[in-house]
Amino acid sequence: MDKTIVIENLTKTYKNNRGIQDIYLEVERGDIFGFLGPNGAGKTTAMKIMVGLMKPDKGDVKINGYSVLNEYEKAMKNVGCIIESVIPYPYMTAFENMKVCGRFYEEVNNSRIDECLELVGLFKYKNEKTKNFSLGMKQRLGIAMAILSNPQVLILDEPLNGLDVEGMVEMRNLILKMAREYKTTFFISSHLIHDIELTCNKVGILYNGRLLDVDSTDNILKNYSSLENYYLSEVDTNVGV
């Protein structure tokens, strides 16, 4: 099996003793992996380490076989990401923001920028300054930037944040299409259980910095009436251990 992301014994502890402890998990090529947990569980910490924005106390992350700590450029070569909120340059248009982002990639031209804006439903707003964009529109722009270079791996921290129902459905369909047609691997964090259930084929529960369990969505739904019931059962079983 083709393991695209391998997280090995990842630990990061802050002064307040919060953080993540000994996380180990594997994500295969074409998986849509859902990192599920409440706010403050450590999801963003883990994802910052995954994309090199933070160093762990111990452990490592390998993407496409390359260590993020020791072979950063090779590890990140085919990775697109959104970590925390998307903050575009406010006095630039959506197209201009994409152009700035695209200058890092030789293969990105104006038609690819238009294609990405079309995919996320922003093409008709491409010449509007982003200072007038709603949170949901900024989030869409962030996703357009993340997919601009046609990456093999997308690491998205709360990508549905701020989207209305229609926007959530469109993003979900885009994620499913990319995984199906291009074998794009997704690592998505969220506290929105319903959306993880509808989008992801594999789920890991992070609670108080610990990875409680990883399972396929199919398997979970064979044993539980919903992902929510599975989540509550896992937390109930593990908390206080």
C-alpha positions, -999 to 999 in steps of 0.1 A, spaced: 0 0 0 11 35 -8 15 54 24 14 91 16 15 105 51 32 88 81 31 105 114 56 89 138 52 93 176 46 131 173 48 150 206 47 187 214 40 200 249 34 237 256 42 254 290 6 250 300 10 212 295 -14 213 265 -3 199 231 -1 165 215 13 132 228 28 103 209 6 105 178 11 77 153 -10 73 121 -7 65 84 -27 79 55 -27 61 22 -27 77 -13 -62 88 -23 -75 87 13 -97 115 26 -86 114 63 -107 133 88 -89 146 120 -118 150 143 -118 166 177 -130 196 198 -113 230 196 -81 229 217 -76 191 212 -43 197 194 -54 194 157 -38 226 146 -6 219 165 -2 186 147 -9 202 113 15 230 119 42 204 125 31 185 94 38 215 72 69 227 89 55 257 108 65 243 141 91 218 154 80 188 175 96 179 208 99 144 194 87 123 165 86 131 127 63 134 98 70 118 64 51 129 33 57 109 1 85 92 20 104 124 28 109 137 64 94 171 70 121 178 96 152 167 75 140 169 38 116 198 40 116 209 4 112 174 -10 85 166 16 65 197 7 71 197 -31 36 183 -38 17 196 -8 -10 224 -7 -23 236 27 -45 259 47 -35 262 84 -58 283 106 -75 312 89 -70 325 54 -58 361 52 -54 373 16 -39 407 8 -70 430 13 -62 456 -14 -56 430 -41 -83 413 -61 -89 376 -58 -70 371 -92 -41 392 -80 -39 372 -47 -38 340 -68 -11 355 -90 11 362 -60 6 327 -48 12 313 -83 46 329 -88 61 300 -67 51 275 -93 65 275 -129 35 256 -143 8 280 -130 -5 304 -156 -36 327 -159 -58 300 -172 -49 277 -143 -58 306 -119 -92 310 -136 -98 273 -135 -92 272 -97 -114 302 -91 -141 286 -111 -138 253 -91 -144 271 -58 -171 293 -71 -152 326 -71 -146 332 -108 -173 359 -111 -156 378 -82 -121 375 -95 -116 412 -100 -131 423 -67 -108 434 -39 -107 407 -11 -112 433 17 -149 431 7 -150 393 9 -170 375 36 -153 348 57 -167 321 35 -154 338 3 -119 341 19 -121 304 28 -129 296 -8 -100 317 -20 -77 299 4 -88 265 -10 -82 279 -46 -47 288 -35 -41 254 -19 -51 236 -51 -34 260 -75 -2 238 -81 -23 207 -85 -8 191 -54 -8 154 -46 -15 161 -9 -38 187 6 -36 195 44 -66 216 53 -73 229 88 -110 235 92 -116 241 55 -154 244 58 -151 271 84 -173 301 75 -190 285 46 -227 285 42 -246 252 35 -243 256 -2 -205 263 1 -200 233 23 -217 210 -2 -197 225 -31 -164 220 -12 -173 185 -2 -180 176 -38 -147 192 -49 -128 172 -23 -145 139 -33 -139 146 -70 -102 153 -65 -97 122 -45 -116 101 -70 -103 115 -103 -67 126 -93 -60 103 -63 -54 135 -43 -48 126 -7 -66 148 19 -58 154 56 -87 175 69 -92 187 105 -127 196 117 -149 197 147 -180 194 124 -188 157 128 -215 156 102 -192 169 75 -164 145 84 -189 117 81 -201 127 47 -166 136 33 -140 113 48 -133 76 42 -111 73 73 -114 91 107 -90 97 136 -103 111 169 -80 135 187 -90 144 223 -68 162 249 -38 158 227 -41 120 224 -52 100 193 -79 78 207 -87 57 176 -84 55 138 -109 36 117 -126 36 83 -159 55 81 -176 24 66 -165 3 95 -176 29 121 -211 32 104 -214 -6 105 -211 -6 143 -226 28 152 -257 47 140 -236 78 133 -201 91 136 -213 113 165 -222 82 185 -188 66 177 -170 98 188 -190 100 221 -184 63 228 -146 66 222 -143 97 243 -164 81 271 -143 49 270 -109 67 269 -112 98 290 -100 93 325 -78 64 315 
